Amino acid sequence: MRYWLMKSEPDDCSIDDLAAMPEQTVAWYGVRNYQARNFMMNQMTVGDWVLFYHSSCPEPGIAGIAQVASPAYPDATQFDASSRFFDPKSRPEQPRWFNVDVRFVRKTRLIGLPELRDTPELANMRVLARGNRLSITPVDPDEWRFITETMLELKTDEL
């Protein structure tokens, strides 16, 4: 079991959008960074836990909890010439970009970026590292427990 922080722009897909989707599941499409893609392809497994993070918005931060709901599969947007994620070098027989499906678990109070930065127990979180731009980062199990149990006051069976 692994833990992840996955960033989404709320204008594209917010935690509320995810909660309203059929089967409360969305394809995590549009990732165009090889390291983030490799996390999905090589390390994510169905059932891994996700901190759903709103980014590129007035109040960035953790907005909910989700789970990885599928193994990695080719991202269809790479083949769609009308998509902003189109990749002319990618071919269906040899795709470059992959995504996983993510399923809604629960909305939480927003844990904003300033609160994350001001929490000593989270000082080593990759999302807080200077210059980090990755849309997907691993979360240490101790960081996961601190966020869910201490900051959100959730018990494992409440997830």
trRosetta pair geometry for C-beta under 8 A, 3 or more apart (Angstrom, degrees):
i j d omega theta_ij theta_ji phi_ij phi_ji
1 45 8.0 -105 -106 66 39 115
1 47 6.7 -77 -113 121 89 103
1 48 6.3 159 -159 -108 59 61
1 49 7.2 38 178 -3 103 94
2 43 6.4 14 0 157 174 98
2 44 6.9 -116 67 -111 130 49
2 45 7.1 108 20 26 105 90
2 48 4.7 -12 64 -131 79 120
2 49 7.7 -154 100 36 43 70
2 138 6.7 -66 -178 -135 115 98
3 48 6.8 -166 -81 -176 27 89
3 49 5.0 -15 -114 71 77 100
3 50 7.7 173 -161 -82 56 29
3 51 7.5 44 175 -17 96 94
3 138 7.0 87 80 -170 65 65
3 139 4.0 -74 118 71 105 102
3 140 7.4 -30 65 73 124 12
3 141 6.2 142 4 -90 132 52
3 143 7.6 -177 104 75 143 93
3 144 4.2 -91 -140 -73 168 140
4 39 7.2 122 -119 161 126 132
4 44 6.9 -4 -46 -101 148 105
4 48 6.2 54 -5 142 109 122
4 49 7.2 172 27 93 71 51
4 50 5.0 -21 72 -111 97 73
4 51 7.0 -152 101 25 49 73
4 68 7.5 71 22 -49 137 111
4 136 6.1 -16 -171 -165 120 90
4 137 7.0 148 -158 78 69 38
4 138 6.2 -55 -104 -112 65 40
4 139 5.9 -178 -100 3 8 97
5 50 7.4 129 -109 -164 22 65
5 51 4.4 -22 -108 64 75 110
5 53 5.4 40 -179 -26 95 133
5 62 7.5 -81 -133 -94 106 100
5 125 7.6 58 -18 -174 152 114
5 126 7.7 -175 38 65 125 96
5 127 5.2 -57 95 -49 156 135
5 136 7.3 162 83 -151 55 42
5 137 5.0 -8 55 59 101 89
5 138 7.9 29 16 107 79 6
5 139 5.3 103 -30 -57 90 112
6 28 6.5 -64 -170 -132 142 141
6 50 5.2 -15 9 -161 116 118
6 51 7.2 158 21 73 64 55
6 52 6.3 -23 68 -112 92 51
6 53 6.5 171 80 23 37 92
6 66 7.4 -59 46 57 127 127
6 102 6.7 -136 75 -97 163 156
6 135 6.8 29 -159 149 61 77
6 136 5.2 0 -108 -106 75 81
7 53 4.7 -45 -98 84 62 110
7 54 7.7 62 -153 -177 69 5
7 55 4.0 17 -167 -13 115 137
7 127 7.8 147 -58 -127 111 119
7 135 4.5 -114 53 -150 104 68
7 136 7.3 -129 16 -61 79 44
8 12 6.3 -128 -179 76 87 106
8 13 4.9 -65 180 76 136 90
8 14 7.1 179 110 -95 117 29
8 28 8.0 -106 -81 -131 110 87
8 52 6.7 -22 19 -168 118 86
8 53 7.0 137 20 74 67 57
8 54 6.6 -43 75 -107 73 48
8 55 6.8 137 59 24 22 90
8 135 8.0 78 -67 -168 45 109
9 12 4.5 70 72 11 95 107
9 13 7.5 79 67 35 58 59
9 54 7.5 69 -140 -161 25 66
9 55 5.9 -65 -81 75 61 75
9 56 4.6 -28 -109 64 104 117
9 57 6.6 147 -153 -47 68 99
10 13 7.5 -95 -135 85 30 26
10 14 3.8 38 -145 -87 83 100
10 15 7.9 -39 -113 5 94 67
10 17 7.8 155 -160 -3 63 119
10 54 4.8 13 -49 -142 106 113
10 57 5.1 35 20 -77 114 153
10 63 7.8 89 -86 -27 112 169
11 14 7.9 65 -33 -47 19 96
11 56 8.0 -72 19 104 108 105
11 57 7.3 169 -20 -91 89 105
12 30 8.0 -70 -176 29 154 163
13 17 4.8 -132 -152 86 59 139
13 18 6.2 74 170 -56 102 86
13 26 5.8 135 -157 178 152 169
14 17 4.7 108 48 1 69 99
14 18 7.1 -128 98 -2 42 85
14 54 6.5 15 -130 -103 81 113
14 63 7.1 -67 -171 122 81 161
15 18 5.6 -49 -150 35 35 114
15 19 6.5 39 151 -22 65 104
15 52 5.2 120 -92 115 101 140
15 54 7.2 -79 -16 -57 97 103
15 63 4.3 -153 -17 120 137 113
15 64 3.7 137 -136 -6 138 138
15 104 7.4 117 -166 -123 71 103
15 107 5.1 124 138 -110 129 89
16 19 5.6 -51 -147 34 34 113
16 20 6.4 25 155 -13 65 110
16 107 7.0 34 -75 -94 64 138
17 20 5.9 -68 -152 42 30 106
17 21 6.6 44 151 -43 66 99
17 26 7.7 44 119 -65 99 148
18 21 5.8 -42 -152 7 34 118
18 24 6.3 59 153 -168 73 72
18 25 7.9 35 -162 -98 85 10
18 26 5.5 -92 -115 -7 86 125
18 52 7.1 -106 18 -139 160 156
18 64 7.4 -169 61 82 134 155
18 66 6.8 -58 161 -93 156 130
18 102 7.3 -47 -137 105 134 102
18 104 4.6 152 134 -72 103 108
19 24 5.9 -3 -136 -128 34 106
19 64 7.9 -137 -50 -130 107 162
19 104 4.9 142 -89 -148 57 161
19 107 6.4 -32 -56 -44 142 109
20 24 7.9 102 29 -103 13 72
21 24 5.7 120 66 -116 83 27
21 25 6.3 -125 107 49 124 38
21 26 5.6 142 -3 -63 176 91
21 104 7.5 151 42 -19 99 123
22 25 7.3 -47 95 42 62 83
23 103 7.3 -66 141 -121 86 102
24 103 5.8 70 106 -162 88 74
24 104 3.7 -87 172 35 114 114
25 69 5.3 -88 -129 69 119 166
25 101 5.2 19 178 174 111 115
25 102 6.9 164 -151 81 64 37
25 103 4.6 -25 -95 -96 87 76
25 104 7.3 -120 -67 2 43 78
26 101 6.8 165 84 -152 28 71
26 102 5.8 -20 62 58 79 87
27 75 7.4 145 159 -126 121 74
27 76 7.8 21 139 19 166 102
27 99 5.1 73 176 115 89 140
27 100 7.8 178 -148 99 58 24
27 101 5.5 -46 -93 -95 54 72
28 31 6.7 26 135 -29 93 116
28 40 7.2 -159 82 -106 127 138
28 99 4.7 -176 73 -164 67 102
28 100 5.5 8 30 59 118 67
28 101 7.1 175 -6 -109 82 18
28 102 5.3 69 -52 -15 109 115
28 136 8.0 73 159 -73 144 125
29 75 5.0 133 -136 -150 79 106
29 76 7.2 -47 -119 45 132 75
29 77 5.0 102 176 -4 126 129
29 85 6.6 173 152 53 98 173
29 99 4.9 -51 -86 -69 50 162
30 75 7.1 -175 -31 -169 29 142
30 77 5.9 -7 -72 68 68 158
30 84 7.7 23 -127 85 115 92
30 85 4.4 -117 -115 -87 73 143
30 99 7.8 47 18 -84 48 130
31 36 4.9 -130 -169 114 123 121
31 37 5.5 163 118 -74 117 74
31 40 6.9 136 58 -11 161 143
31 75 7.2 -163 39 -70 79 154
31 97 6.6 167 76 -161 73 104
31 98 7.8 -30 64 73 118 51
31 99 6.4 146 16 -94 109 84
31 135 5.9 -146 -117 67 92 134
31 136 6.8 -3 -123 -10 139 120
32 37 7.8 25 -124 -50 16 117
32 85 6.6 -160 -52 -143 119 88
32 87 7.5 167 -120 -71 113 121
32 97 6.5 -32 -98 -108 64 134
33 36 4.3 64 76 18 105 110
33 37 6.5 -178 84 -13 50 87
33 133 7.9 173 -90 106 153 93
33 134 6.2 -153 106 -123 159 71
33 135 6.7 152 22 15 129 96
34 37 5.4 -54 -142 40 32 115
34 38 6.1 34 158 -22 66 106
35 38 5.7 -54 -148 35 29 111
35 39 6.8 38 150 -24 61 97
35 134 6.2 -68 92 -112 119 124
36 39 5.6 -43 -154 24 36 116
36 40 7.0 32 150 -13 63 101
36 134 5.3 166 -67 -161 106 93
36 135 5.3 40 -127 53 159 84
36 136 4.2 119 -145 37 96 104
37 40 5.9 -59 -159 37 35 108
37 41 6.1 24 152 -13 71 112
37 96 8.0 -27 -159 148 165 67
37 97 6.1 -103 -114 -133 133 60
37 98 5.8 109 -161 42 92 86
38 41 5.5 -56 -134 45 36 107
38 42 5.3 -9 179 16 73 119
38 43 7.5 54 137 -1 69 101
39 42 7.1 -71 -119 52 12 82
39 43 5.2 -50 -155 47 54 119
39 44 6.2 64 145 -32 72 99
39 136 5.0 -162 72 117 148 127
39 137 7.9 -122 -91 -106 165 19
39 138 7.0 -155 -132 -53 126 85
40 43 7.7 -9 -35 50 8 76
40 44 5.1 -19 -133 17 42 133
40 72 4.7 117 142 -96 91 119
40 98 5.5 -171 104 102 123 104
40 99 6.4 -57 -178 -137 160 26
40 100 5.0 -154 -152 -20 106 105
40 136 6.8 58 -47 86 91 177
41 44 7.9 66 14 32 16 95
41 72 4.6 -103 -100 71 51 173
41 98 5.2 96 -74 56 97 152
43 138 7.6 -54 135 -83 152 114
44 48 5.5 -114 -151 27 73 152
44 68 5.0 -179 179 -120 111 158
44 71 7.9 153 101 -137 90 48
44 72 6.7 108 64 -49 112 98
44 100 5.5 -85 112 -50 148 159
45 48 5.5 114 58 -34 63 106
45 68 6.6 119 88 91 29 142
45 71 7.4 -10 -133 -100 52 77
46 67 8.0 51 -174 150 55 102
46 68 5.7 -135 -116 110 32 94
46 69 6.4 33 -135 -161 88 18
46 70 6.4 21 -91 -99 102 12
46 71 6.5 -55 -40 -53 98 65
47 67 6.1 -20 -139 -175 26 121
47 68 6.6 -32 35 65 26 89
48 67 6.7 149 76 -159 43 70
48 68 4.3 29 50 13 93 125
49 65 6.9 -26 -167 -166 97 101
49 66 7.9 138 -165 82 51 43
49 67 6.0 -40 -106 -104 46 75
49 144 6.6 95 90 -149 135 136
49 159 7.4 -20 -122 177 124 152
50 65 6.8 138 79 -165 62 52
50 66 4.2 -29 70 71 119 87
50 67 6.2 -176 11 -90 97 20
50 68 6.4 121 -40 -44 116 70
50 102 6.0 -35 31 -144 168 118
51 62 4.9 -49 180 -127 109 116
51 65 6.7 -33 -107 -105 46 65
51 139 6.2 89 2 -53 121 157
51 144 7.6 -147 -44 -116 112 79
51 147 6.7 -11 -98 124 135 160
52 62 7.0 102 70 -157 50 66
52 63 5.6 -68 103 65 94 82
52 64 4.1 -11 54 69 126 87
52 65 6.5 -145 4 -74 97 11
52 66 4.9 80 -55 -8 114 112
52 102 7.6 133 -94 156 105 140
53 60 7.1 29 171 -178 92 87
53 61 6.7 -113 -148 145 78 18
53 62 5.4 -43 -98 -93 75 55
53 63 6.9 131 -126 9 22 84
53 127 7.0 -152 -112 -136 168 154
54 57 5.3 -40 154 33 106 140
54 59 7.2 33 93 94 130 70
54 60 5.8 -154 99 -134 75 51
54 61 6.3 2 50 51 92 51
54 63 4.8 57 -21 -25 107 134
54 110 7.5 -38 28 -129 127 110
55 60 5.1 38 -117 -130 46 117
55 135 7.5 -132 30 -125 157 78
56 60 7.2 75 -3 -85 25 115
57 60 5.8 137 53 -72 80 68
59 110 6.3 35 137 164 123 154
59 112 5.7 -68 -173 -113 92 112
60 112 7.0 97 81 -152 50 69
60 113 4.9 34 85 -35 97 121
61 110 4.9 89 85 179 128 89
61 111 5.1 -162 174 87 116 47
61 112 3.9 -94 -61 -110 149 33
61 113 5.4 -127 -77 -32 84 60
61 115 7.2 47 -129 41 136 106
61 116 6.8 -180 -129 -20 91 118
62 108 6.7 -10 130 71 96 129
62 110 7.0 153 76 -155 53 48
62 111 4.3 3 50 50 105 104
62 116 7.4 117 -8 -69 105 124
62 147 6.9 45 36 -168 177 133
63 107 6.7 -35 154 -148 77 79
63 108 6.7 161 165 54 27 80
63 110 5.5 -7 -101 -104 71 79
64 104 7.1 -27 153 -143 142 81
64 105 7.3 158 163 59 95 77
64 106 6.1 -165 -157 100 90 46
64 107 4.6 -52 -98 -115 112 45
64 108 5.3 163 -103 9 41 81
65 105 4.4 -55 106 70 92 122
65 106 5.2 15 48 51 102 81
65 108 6.3 72 -18 -30 90 118
65 148 7.4 61 -90 -106 139 109
65 159 6.0 -88 129 -143 155 99
66 102 4.8 40 146 171 141 103
66 103 6.0 158 -167 78 88 40
66 104 5.7 -50 -110 -104 91 30
66 105 5.4 180 -107 1 28 92
67 102 7.1 161 79 -157 33 64
67 103 5.2 -20 61 60 85 96
67 105 5.7 88 -18 -54 93 117
68 100 5.3 -20 -149 149 97 144
68 101 7.5 106 -170 78 54 55
68 102 6.3 -43 -105 -104 43 68
68 103 7.9 26 120 17 6 86
69 100 7.3 140 49 157 59 92
69 101 4.3 -65 74 104 102 101
69 102 6.1 147 7 -124 100 12
69 103 3.9 97 -62 -24 132 107
70 73 6.7 -39 137 -4 125 113
70 100 5.5 177 72 -164 78 71
70 101 3.9 62 10 25 115 104
71 100 6.9 -99 158 -119 15 95
72 98 4.3 41 178 156 111 133
72 99 6.8 159 -143 81 72 17
72 100 5.3 -57 -87 -70 59 84
73 98 6.3 154 76 -152 17 91
73 99 6.9 -34 63 63 66 65
73 100 7.7 110 15 -100 73 43
74 78 7.2 -96 178 38 91 125
74 92 7.4 98 149 -140 167 59
74 95 3.9 162 -124 -29 117 175
74 97 7.1 82 -156 83 65 60
74 98 5.9 -65 -99 -104 33 68
74 99 8.0 20 140 20 17 77
75 78 5.2 88 88 -15 95 104
75 85 7.1 -80 141 141 129 137
75 95 7.2 155 36 -179 66 132
75 97 4.3 -50 36 118 125 101
75 98 5.8 178 -24 -130 89 11
75 99 4.4 90 -88 -15 94 105
76 79 6.1 -65 -169 38 52 104
76 80 6.5 49 142 -28 78 112
77 80 5.4 -59 -144 31 45 116
77 83 4.3 -159 -162 166 88 163
77 85 3.9 37 132 77 125 125
77 86 6.9 -104 158 -65 71 49
77 97 7.8 -58 68 100 85 140
78 83 7.8 -70 -57 79 16 138
78 85 6.2 -67 -75 134 52 93
78 86 6.6 108 -159 -139 31 32
78 87 4.4 -22 -156 26 91 107
78 90 4.4 -25 156 78 123 159
78 95 6.4 114 73 -151 147 96
78 96 6.5 -174 -159 53 155 88
78 97 4.5 156 -62 44 140 123
79 86 7.4 -64 94 -130 5 76
79 90 6.7 -106 -71 102 68 109
79 92 6.1 39 -98 -68 144 87
79 95 7.9 -65 -47 -109 106 100
80 83 3.9 71 89 -10 110 116
80 85 7.6 44 57 70 100 84
80 86 5.7 -114 81 -86 55 94
81 86 5.3 74 -121 -127 30 152
82 86 7.3 124 41 -52 21 132
83 86 4.8 139 68 -45 83 83
85 97 7.6 -148 167 118 110 168
87 90 4.0 59 93 -2 113 116
87 96 6.0 -96 118 51 157 129
87 97 6.4 135 2 -9 148 126
89 96 6.8 37 99 -27 94 148
90 94 7.6 -146 -159 98 58 69
90 95 5.6 33 -172 -142 110 54
90 96 4.3 -108 -101 13 105 103
90 97 6.3 -43 -105 9 155 93
91 94 4.9 35 66 48 102 82
91 95 7.1 -124 75 -72 44 44
92 95 6.6 6 -135 -61 28 90
95 98 6.8 108 118 -68 125 74
105 159 5.9 0 166 178 138 79
106 159 6.9 -131 11 -144 124 52
108 111 7.2 -10 115 -16 123 96
108 152 5.3 -45 -151 -126 133 127
108 154 7.9 -75 -110 -40 119 133
109 152 7.0 178 36 -120 93 79
111 115 5.4 -116 -170 85 71 131
111 116 6.1 91 142 -59 101 90
111 147 6.9 -128 21 -150 175 100
111 151 5.8 42 -105 154 138 138
111 152 7.4 -78 -49 -65 126 91
112 115 5.0 96 60 10 74 102
112 116 7.1 -135 104 -4 39 89
113 116 5.5 -53 -145 36 34 113
113 117 6.2 33 157 -19 67 107
114 117 5.7 -57 -147 39 31 111
114 118 6.1 22 158 -14 67 113
115 118 5.8 -61 -141 42 29 106
115 119 6.5 35 156 -32 63 109
115 151 7.8 120 146 -146 123 128
116 119 6.0 -61 -154 23 29 114
116 122 5.6 -91 -168 112 73 152
116 125 6.9 -70 178 52 113 153
116 127 7.4 -36 157 93 153 116
116 128 6.1 -155 133 -77 111 119
117 122 8.0 -93 -86 92 17 113
117 128 6.0 158 -96 -138 71 121
119 122 4.4 43 91 21 109 111
119 123 7.7 -144 97 -46 60 64
119 146 7.8 148 158 143 132 129
119 151 7.3 -26 -111 -81 156 127
120 123 5.6 -10 -160 -37 46 113
121 142 7.8 -126 179 143 101 101
121 143 7.4 159 139 -112 88 63
121 146 4.8 -164 133 -152 138 161
121 150 7.7 41 61 63 163 156
122 125 4.7 -6 -180 -20 87 121
122 128 6.7 110 137 -14 97 149
122 143 5.8 90 -116 -136 78 102
122 146 6.8 -158 -63 96 88 139
122 147 7.4 72 -87 -66 126 96
123 128 7.2 -116 -158 94 29 147
124 128 7.9 119 120 60 7 116
124 140 7.2 28 96 -7 112 143
124 143 7.6 -125 75 -69 86 126
125 128 4.6 74 75 9 95 108
125 129 7.6 -141 100 -28 52 77
125 137 7.8 96 172 116 78 139
125 139 7.0 -2 -134 -126 96 78
125 140 7.6 -123 -99 15 64 100
125 143 5.6 128 -88 -141 96 150
126 129 5.4 -30 -157 -4 46 119
126 132 5.9 145 160 -121 72 151
126 134 7.2 -17 140 51 120 130
126 137 4.1 -157 87 -174 126 137
126 138 6.7 73 6 57 143 66
126 139 7.9 -123 25 -87 100 50
127 132 6.0 -164 -143 111 27 149
127 134 8.0 -109 -99 68 64 91
127 137 5.3 -171 -59 44 78 149
128 132 7.3 50 59 26 15 141
129 132 4.3 93 68 -39 90 120
132 137 7.0 10 -174 -75 134 145
134 137 5.2 110 93 -65 125 91
139 143 5.1 -125 -178 86 87 120
139 144 5.1 106 125 -63 120 91
139 147 7.9 -50 -173 12 140 141
140 143 4.3 91 60 4 87 105
140 144 7.0 -151 92 -8 45 84
141 144 5.4 -50 -146 34 35 116
141 145 6.3 34 157 -18 66 104
142 145 5.8 -51 -146 37 32 110
142 146 6.3 33 154 -20 64 106
143 146 5.7 -55 -146 37 30 111
143 147 6.3 27 157 -16 66 107
144 147 6.1 -60 -148 39 26 106
144 148 6.1 6 163 -2 65 114
145 148 6.3 -64 -136 48 25 97
145 149 5.2 -7 178 10 67 123
145 150 7.7 60 134 -6 66 95
146 149 6.8 -59 -115 52 15 90
146 150 5.0 -27 -164 28 58 125
146 151 6.7 53 142 -12 69 100
147 150 7.3 -18 -63 52 8 84
147 151 5.0 -34 -147 38 45 126
147 152 6.4 34 152 -6 62 107
148 151 7.5 16 -26 52 11 85
148 152 5.3 -40 -144 48 37 123
148 154 4.9 -67 177 60 83 112
148 156 7.9 71 129 -85 138 55
148 159 7.0 -14 -157 -73 137 122
149 152 7.4 26 -14 58 10 80
149 153 7.1 34 179 -116 34 24
149 154 6.4 -93 -90 64 41 61
149 155 7.2 58 -116 -98 85 40
150 153 7.3 1 -175 -71 13 56
154 158 4.7 -139 -162 80 87 125
154 159 6.1 85 154 -62 134 80
155 158 4.8 95 55 -3 73 106
156 159 6.1 -46 -165 11 39 111
